[in-house]
């Protein structure tokens, strides 16, 4: 039997945890992009214009910062999820079926993490939320909810 008070407590904290998840995921993704583009964090930079690695690094850096700040979050997360799916299937899948076999664990986790943000929204602590431009998934009413009112 579940405790209803615990469920209420967890539900009220969901936007906070989602916001923290978004911030950490965006920071990690932006750091991957910065390492690829600028050669920081003990990684050699990809040569400018090197297809697809340098361009992927720029997208990772820009989208990572957007997700981190909570600006155009769903769009940036959608692009990030897509680029990680592309990276997995073009660079890792050929070396084995499972991510542990082919070194693709990070792209898979990034892909699914960003897909979660696409559908859940930015959560708390987003700049767009402070400006009143983006609402979390719990405040958005779909057509079915509108019809039942």
C-alpha positions as CSV (number, residue, x, y, z in Angstrom):
1,X,0.0,0.0,0.0
2,X,1.4,3.4,-0.9
3,X,1.4,6.4,1.3
4,X,-0.8,9.2,-0.3
5,X,1.2,11.9,1.5
6,X,4.5,10.6,0.0
7,X,2.9,10.7,-3.4
8,X,1.8,14.2,-2.9
9,X,5.2,15.2,-1.7
10,X,6.9,13.6,-4.7
11,X,4.5,15.2,-7.1
12,X,5.1,18.7,-5.7
13,X,8.9,18.2,-6.0
14,X,8.7,16.9,-9.6
15,X,9.3,20.3,-11.3
16,X,12.3,20.9,-9.1
17,X,13.9,17.6,-9.8
18,X,13.1,17.9,-13.5
19,X,14.8,21.3,-13.5
20,X,17.9,20.0,-11.8
21,X,18.0,17.1,-14.3
22,X,17.7,19.6,-17.2
23,X,20.5,21.7,-15.8
24,X,22.9,18.8,-15.2
25,X,22.1,17.2,-18.6
26,X,22.6,20.6,-20.4
27,X,25.9,21.2,-18.5
28,X,27.3,17.8,-19.4
29,X,26.2,18.2,-23.1
30,X,27.6,21.7,-23.4
31,X,30.9,20.4,-21.9
32,X,31.0,17.7,-24.5
33,X,30.5,20.3,-27.2
34,X,33.2,22.6,-25.7
35,X,35.6,19.8,-25.5
36,X,35.1,18.9,-29.2
37,X,35.1,22.5,-30.5
38,X,37.7,24.1,-28.3
39,X,39.8,21.2,-27.1
40,X,39.2,21.7,-23.4
41,X,38.8,19.2,-20.6
42,X,41.8,17.0,-21.7
43,X,40.4,16.4,-25.2
44,X,41.9,17.4,-28.5
45,X,39.7,19.8,-30.6
46,X,38.2,18.5,-33.8
47,X,39.5,20.6,-36.7
48,X,37.1,23.4,-37.7
49,X,34.7,22.2,-40.4
50,X,35.5,18.5,-39.9
51,X,32.3,16.7,-40.9
52,X,30.4,15.5,-38.8
53,X,32.4,15.9,-35.5
54,X,33.1,19.6,-35.4
55,X,29.5,20.5,-36.5
56,X,28.2,18.0,-33.9
57,X,30.3,19.7,-31.3
58,X,28.9,23.1,-32.1
59,X,25.3,21.8,-31.9
60,X,26.2,20.1,-28.6
61,X,27.6,23.3,-27.2
62,X,24.8,25.6,-28.4
63,X,21.9,23.2,-27.5
64,X,23.5,22.2,-24.2
65,X,23.7,25.9,-23.1
66,X,20.1,26.4,-24.2
67,X,18.9,23.4,-22.3
68,X,21.0,24.4,-19.3
69,X,19.5,27.9,-19.2
70,X,16.0,26.6,-20.0
71,X,15.6,28.7,-23.2
72,X,13.9,27.1,-26.2
73,X,14.2,24.0,-24.1
74,X,12.0,21.6,-26.0
75,X,13.4,22.5,-29.4
76,X,17.0,22.3,-28.2
77,X,16.3,19.0,-26.5
78,X,14.7,17.6,-29.6
79,X,17.7,18.6,-31.7
80,X,20.0,17.2,-29.1
81,X,18.1,13.9,-28.9
82,X,18.2,13.6,-32.7
83,X,21.9,14.2,-33.0
84,X,22.7,11.7,-30.3
85,X,20.5,9.1,-32.1
86,X,22.3,9.9,-35.3
87,X,25.7,9.6,-33.5
88,X,24.7,6.2,-32.1
89,X,23.5,4.7,-35.3
90,X,26.3,6.0,-37.5
91,X,29.3,5.7,-35.2
92,X,28.5,3.1,-32.6
93,X,26.0,0.6,-33.9
94,X,28.3,-0.9,-36.4
95,X,30.6,-2.1,-33.6
96,X,28.0,-4.1,-31.8
97,X,24.3,-4.3,-30.9
98,X,24.4,-3.1,-27.3
99,X,25.8,0.2,-26.0
100,X,28.2,-1.6,-23.6
101,X,29.7,-3.5,-26.6
102,X,30.1,-0.5,-28.9
103,X,31.0,2.4,-26.6
104,X,27.7,4.2,-27.2
105,X,26.4,4.4,-23.7
106,X,26.7,8.2,-23.5
107,X,24.9,8.9,-26.8
108,X,22.0,6.6,-25.7
109,X,21.7,8.2,-22.3
110,X,21.8,11.7,-23.8
111,X,19.3,10.7,-26.5
112,X,16.7,9.4,-24.0
113,X,17.4,12.1,-21.4
114,X,16.7,14.8,-23.9
115,X,13.7,13.0,-25.3
116,X,12.3,13.0,-21.7
117,X,12.8,16.8,-21.6
118,X,11.0,17.2,-24.9
119,X,7.9,15.7,-23.5
120,X,8.2,16.8,-19.9
121,X,9.3,20.4,-20.4
122,X,12.0,22.4,-18.6
123,X,10.8,22.0,-15.0
124,X,11.8,24.6,-12.5
125,X,14.7,27.1,-12.7
126,X,14.3,27.9,-16.4
127,X,14.8,31.4,-17.8
128,X,11.8,30.9,-20.1
129,X,9.7,30.0,-17.1
130,X,10.8,33.1,-15.2
131,X,9.8,35.1,-18.3
132,X,6.4,33.3,-18.3
133,X,7.0,31.9,-21.8
134,X,7.1,28.2,-21.1
135,X,5.0,26.1,-18.9
136,X,5.7,22.6,-17.5
137,X,3.8,19.6,-18.7
138,X,1.4,19.7,-15.8
139,X,0.1,23.2,-16.6
140,X,-0.5,22.5,-20.3
141,X,-4.0,21.6,-21.2
142,X,-4.6,19.5,-24.3
143,X,-7.7,19.3,-26.4
144,X,-9.1,16.4,-24.4
145,X,-8.7,18.3,-21.1
146,X,-10.4,21.4,-22.6
147,X,-13.4,19.3,-23.8
148,X,-14.0,17.8,-20.4
149,X,-14.3,21.2,-18.7
